[in-house]
Amino acid sequence: MNNNDSKPTQWLLHNWPNVRIAAKTTLMERQQFPNYVQEYIQEKWIKVSDASGGTWEEPIYHFQKKEKIYKRDFPRIAALGLLPTINRNQIEQNNRKAMEIINTQGIEAGIKHMFTHPRTGQAMSYSEMRSMYG
């Protein structure tokens, strides 16, 4: 952070310590944020909407929120995206089981499953996993 950022940051910490989302008309103007604070938010925060004259999210909050959504939804969406391209009747049972685990428990659980031998429970190398799952 440079010196130009410290004054608006200090103002926000003192007056609105918990604000993570700021809309121009419904928060900044109604609550009479100083112009230098409004400019700081519009320049340094991430614009997420044009509603209410523009809505911005504090960067750390924005990325934490996106990360939660990604971790929650991506494995399921990725697995569902693969399912229609595969004829489930033609793939072997190991692949079917791995896809089900990815879809229900997430990608990390699916990877762990694929690197564990289904009969012995022992860890497999990458080449062993590829020979079993393709």
Residue frames as qw, qx, qy, qz and C-alpha x, y, z in Angstrom:
[[0.000, 0.892, 0.452, 0.000, 0.00, 0.00, 0.00],
 [0.423, 0.329, -0.038, 0.843, 1.38, 3.43, -0.84],
 [0.105, -0.211, -0.422, 0.875, 0.90, 6.66, 1.11],
 [0.346, -0.050, -0.278, -0.895, -2.01, 7.73, -1.10],
 [0.593, -0.251, -0.709, -0.287, -3.90, 4.61, -0.01],
 [0.341, -0.124, -0.737, 0.571, -3.37, 5.04, 3.73],
 [0.209, 0.018, 0.238, -0.948, -5.74, 7.97, 4.26],
 [0.672, -0.070, -0.309, -0.669, -8.84, 6.33, 2.70],
 [0.649, -0.051, -0.755, 0.084, -7.93, 3.01, 4.30],
 [0.183, -0.043, -0.629, 0.754, -7.66, 4.65, 7.72],
 [0.420, -0.036, 0.041, -0.906, -10.97, 6.45, 7.20],
 [0.732, -0.072, -0.537, -0.413, -12.68, 3.16, 6.31],
 [0.543, -0.051, -0.761, 0.352, -11.14, 1.35, 9.30],
 [0.023, -0.035, -0.484, 0.874, -12.23, 4.11, 11.65],
 [0.458, 0.115, 0.072, -0.878, -15.74, 4.75, 10.28],
 [0.879, 0.167, -0.089, -0.437, -16.77, 1.52, 8.54],
 [0.242, -0.552, 0.798, 0.017, -14.44, -1.25, 9.79],
 [0.573, 0.071, 0.813, -0.070, -16.60, -4.13, 8.53],
 [0.610, 0.649, 0.029, -0.453, -17.54, -2.84, 5.09],
 [0.508, -0.187, 0.745, 0.389, -16.55, -5.29, 2.35],
 [0.290, 0.500, 0.677, 0.454, -19.12, -4.29, -0.30],
 [0.026, -0.526, -0.183, 0.830, -19.84, -0.68, -1.23],
 [0.335, 0.627, 0.611, 0.348, -22.49, 0.63, -3.61],
 [0.245, 0.216, 0.049, 0.944, -22.14, 4.22, -4.77],
 [0.311, -0.466, -0.207, -0.802, -25.69, 5.49, -4.25],
 [0.735, -0.505, -0.375, -0.253, -26.90, 3.24, -1.44],
 [0.766, -0.453, -0.220, 0.399, -23.83, 3.43, 0.79],
 [0.545, 0.003, 0.000, 0.838, -21.11, 5.84, -0.27],
 [0.014, -0.442, -0.202, -0.874, -23.36, 8.80, -1.11],
 [0.560, -0.655, -0.382, -0.334, -26.04, 8.25, 1.55],
 [0.751, -0.544, -0.192, 0.320, -23.44, 7.84, 4.27],
 [0.109, 0.985, -0.131, 0.039, -21.42, 10.75, 2.87],
 [0.845, -0.154, 0.166, 0.484, -18.14, 8.96, 2.29],
 [0.090, -0.780, 0.235, 0.573, -15.50, 11.61, 1.48],
 [0.680, 0.671, -0.167, -0.244, -14.69, 11.92, -2.22],
 [0.157, 0.640, -0.752, 0.003, -11.15, 10.59, -1.72],
 [0.479, -0.119, 0.834, -0.245, -12.60, 7.43, -0.10],
 [0.753, 0.484, 0.306, -0.323, -15.11, 6.95, -2.92],
 [0.496, 0.742, -0.421, -0.164, -12.33, 7.38, -5.48],
 [0.152, -0.484, 0.855, -0.108, -10.13, 4.90, -3.60],
 [0.653, 0.120, 0.693, -0.281, -12.90, 2.29, -3.56],
 [0.717, 0.634, 0.108, -0.269, -13.66, 2.80, -7.25],
 [0.382, 0.748, -0.539, -0.061, -9.98, 2.52, -8.20],
 [0.016, -0.475, 0.856, -0.206, -8.70, -0.18, -5.83],
 [0.588, 0.048, 0.713, -0.379, -11.70, -2.44, -5.17],
 [0.123, 0.046, 0.878, 0.461, -13.27, -4.84, -7.68],
 [0.492, 0.151, -0.021, -0.857, -16.38, -3.66, -9.48],
 [0.211, 0.084, 0.974, -0.019, -18.97, -6.43, -9.41],
 [0.193, 0.655, 0.730, 0.032, -22.08, -4.65, -10.62],
 [0.108, 0.311, 0.203, 0.922, -23.41, -1.49, -12.23],
 [0.379, -0.691, -0.594, -0.160, -26.39, -1.51, -9.85],
 [0.425, -0.840, -0.240, 0.237, -26.81, 1.44, -7.48],
 [0.127, 0.964, -0.228, -0.045, -24.36, 3.57, -9.41],
 [0.553, 0.496, -0.639, 0.199, -21.77, 0.80, -9.23],
 [0.821, -0.529, 0.133, -0.166, -21.02, -1.80, -6.59],
 [0.417, 0.616, -0.630, 0.222, -17.49, -2.72, -5.51],
 [0.906, -0.404, -0.123, 0.010, -16.10, -5.49, -3.32],
 [0.306, -0.801, 0.513, 0.037, -12.95, -5.26, -1.22],
 [0.544, 0.504, -0.643, -0.193, -10.38, -7.44, -3.09],
 [0.002, 0.245, -0.933, 0.266, -9.60, -9.95, -0.34],
 [0.553, 0.201, 0.569, -0.574, -13.30, -10.45, 0.41],
 [0.675, 0.494, -0.205, -0.508, -14.03, -10.81, -3.32],
 [0.468, 0.428, -0.767, -0.093, -11.44, -13.54, -3.87],
 [0.181, -0.116, 0.884, -0.414, -12.31, -15.41, -0.67],
 [0.648, 0.306, 0.355, -0.600, -15.96, -15.48, -1.76],
 [0.669, 0.512, -0.400, -0.361, -15.03, -16.66, -5.25],
 [0.185, 0.384, -0.898, 0.113, -12.73, -19.33, -3.82],
 [0.425, 0.038, 0.756, -0.497, -15.55, -20.71, -1.64],
 [0.728, 0.443, 0.097, -0.514, -17.91, -20.85, -4.62],
 [0.510, 0.552, -0.630, -0.194, -15.24, -22.47, -6.79],
 [0.013, -0.274, 0.930, -0.245, -14.35, -25.10, -4.19],
 [0.536, 0.174, 0.624, -0.542, -18.04, -25.85, -3.60],
 [0.707, 0.528, 0.185, -0.432, -19.25, -25.98, -7.20],
 [0.311, 0.656, -0.592, -0.350, -16.33, -26.74, -9.52],
 [0.170, -0.221, 0.959, 0.041, -15.81, -30.47, -8.82],
 [0.503, 0.400, 0.703, -0.303, -19.51, -31.20, -9.27],
 [0.493, 0.754, -0.017, -0.435, -19.78, -29.07, -12.41],
 [0.123, 0.596, -0.738, -0.291, -16.59, -30.54, -13.88],
 [0.293, -0.025, 0.955, -0.040, -17.78, -34.09, -13.25],
 [0.530, 0.562, 0.523, -0.361, -21.22, -33.37, -14.65],
 [0.362, 0.755, -0.296, -0.459, -19.59, -31.85, -17.73],
 [0.010, 0.411, -0.885, -0.217, -17.73, -35.10, -18.35],
 [0.506, 0.118, 0.805, -0.286, -20.63, -37.46, -17.82],
 [0.684, 0.573, 0.208, -0.401, -22.58, -36.75, -21.04],
 [0.400, 0.696, -0.536, -0.260, -19.47, -37.36, -23.19],
 [0.013, -0.314, 0.946, -0.079, -18.93, -40.85, -21.78],
 [0.751, -0.145, -0.455, -0.455, -21.15, -43.82, -22.42],
 [0.437, -0.524, 0.581, -0.445, -21.44, -45.09, -18.86],
 [0.959, 0.007, 0.188, -0.213, -22.34, -48.60, -20.02],
 [0.822, 0.486, -0.222, 0.197, -19.03, -48.96, -21.86],
 [0.116, 0.701, -0.553, 0.435, -16.62, -47.85, -19.18],
 [0.596, -0.060, -0.767, 0.228, -15.32, -50.23, -16.62],
 [0.547, -0.707, -0.449, -0.015, -16.51, -50.21, -13.06],
 [0.573, -0.320, -0.179, 0.733, -13.37, -48.52, -11.68],
 [0.138, 0.191, 0.216, 0.948, -13.92, -45.45, -13.85],
 [0.371, -0.610, -0.514, -0.476, -17.60, -45.37, -13.01],
 [0.625, -0.596, -0.404, 0.301, -16.79, -45.46, -9.28],
 [0.446, -0.152, -0.030, 0.881, -14.17, -42.69, -9.65],
 [0.051, -0.390, -0.355, -0.848, -16.66, -40.46, -11.50],
 [0.509, -0.662, -0.510, -0.204, -19.28, -41.01, -8.80],
 [0.605, -0.480, -0.288, 0.566, -16.80, -40.07, -6.05],
 [0.271, 0.055, 0.133, 0.952, -15.73, -36.90, -7.91],
 [0.230, -0.505, -0.466, -0.689, -19.37, -35.95, -8.41],
 [0.600, -0.663, -0.418, -0.159, -20.44, -36.53, -4.81],
 [0.699, -0.591, -0.131, 0.381, -17.30, -35.90, -2.72],
 [0.028, 0.948, -0.199, -0.245, -15.22, -33.58, -4.88],
 [0.672, 0.647, -0.355, 0.058, -12.15, -33.72, -7.05],
 [0.060, -0.638, 0.709, -0.295, -9.66, -34.25, -4.20],
 [0.717, -0.138, 0.607, -0.314, -11.52, -37.33, -2.95],
 [0.870, 0.466, 0.052, -0.154, -11.71, -38.62, -6.53],
 [0.422, 0.716, -0.538, 0.142, -7.97, -38.21, -7.05],
 [0.351, -0.471, 0.738, -0.330, -7.24, -39.95, -3.76],
 [0.857, 0.118, 0.408, -0.291, -9.52, -42.80, -4.82],
 [0.783, 0.601, -0.147, -0.061, -7.83, -43.12, -8.21],
 [0.291, 0.666, -0.640, 0.250, -4.36, -43.36, -6.66],
 [0.491, -0.313, 0.723, -0.372, -5.43, -46.13, -4.26],
 [0.242, 0.099, -0.910, -0.322, -5.54, -49.69, -5.61],
 [0.654, -0.245, -0.129, -0.703, -9.18, -50.88, -5.39],
 [0.887, -0.154, -0.428, -0.085, -8.35, -54.40, -4.17],
 [0.698, -0.018, -0.462, 0.547, -5.21, -53.94, -2.05],
 [0.311, -0.920, -0.230, 0.058, -5.78, -50.39, -0.74],
 [0.639, -0.319, 0.146, 0.684, -2.11, -49.61, -1.47],
 [0.141, 0.819, -0.095, -0.548, -0.99, -46.32, -3.02],
 [0.786, 0.390, 0.379, 0.293, -0.38, -46.52, -6.76],
 [0.335, -0.308, 0.287, 0.843, 2.14, -44.67, -8.92],
 [0.380, 0.538, -0.065, -0.750, 0.98, -42.36, -11.70],
 [0.313, 0.292, -0.772, -0.470, 1.69, -45.00, -14.35],
 [0.003, -0.183, -0.971, 0.153, -0.23, -47.65, -12.40],
 [0.287, 0.518, 0.463, -0.660, -3.17, -45.27, -12.04],
 [0.376, 0.499, -0.344, -0.701, -3.10, -44.47, -15.78],
 [0.204, 0.127, -0.929, -0.280, -3.02, -48.14, -16.72],
 [0.061, 0.340, 0.885, -0.311, -6.06, -48.76, -14.53],
 [0.218, 0.693, 0.445, -0.523, -8.12, -45.66, -15.43],
 [0.576, 0.587, 0.427, 0.376, -6.80, -44.75, -18.88]]
